[in-house]
């Protein structure tokens, strides 16, 4: 069993909980409320912007052009392709994607982003890969599961979202292959750190869905113009 296969095995309980989360079930059933979709898109836009910045930090730690190209391709993917599932949610909610940008982070998204940024600044390149991997991996498995279970036609309100993530196998495979190679060359202590980062990101993936479903906000209202989180 490879290192990433071991990671996936250790995180299986979290994956299963994500599959059964009411937001994910709402995608399957096509019955999410407008405010839930809007909250998700607002938060995911900011999350993915931070995700690209973390790719940039990873690039600064790369030792080869091949590694640089891998992260650069992912930045391009987020900028040019991952807007499509957001647009699907916006269309169902009856809002413009441009209106969903520039909002303050809710607690769940704030925690997740700070976790990744902390690892990016303090950890190795392998640790950065480990902290980033749960995002594409959980979305891929969600997409694949919903494609099998729902078998959506174009009449399904979230057909584009499901189809988009069910076919994004390349990122997870590429990241896993690279992380397995790095895991073979590193120390037991670093592999332990990589495992901890991966599992916490998996937990925070679950919390992100929960944040969106419950339209989570801070307990005391804040002026977003004054609090750039």
Secondary structure, DSSP 4 states (H G I P E B T S, - for coil): --HHHHHHHHTHHHHHHHHTSHHHHHHHHT---HHHHHHHHHHHHHHHHHHHHHHHHHHHT-SSHHHHHHHHHHHHHHHHTTHHHHHHHHHHHT--GGGG-SPPPPHHHHHHHHHHHHHHHHS-HHHHHHHHHHHHHHHHHHHHHHHHHH---TTSTTHHHHHHHHT-HHHHHHHHHHHHHHHHHS-HHHHHHHHHHHHHHHHHHHHHHHHHHTT---SS---TTT---
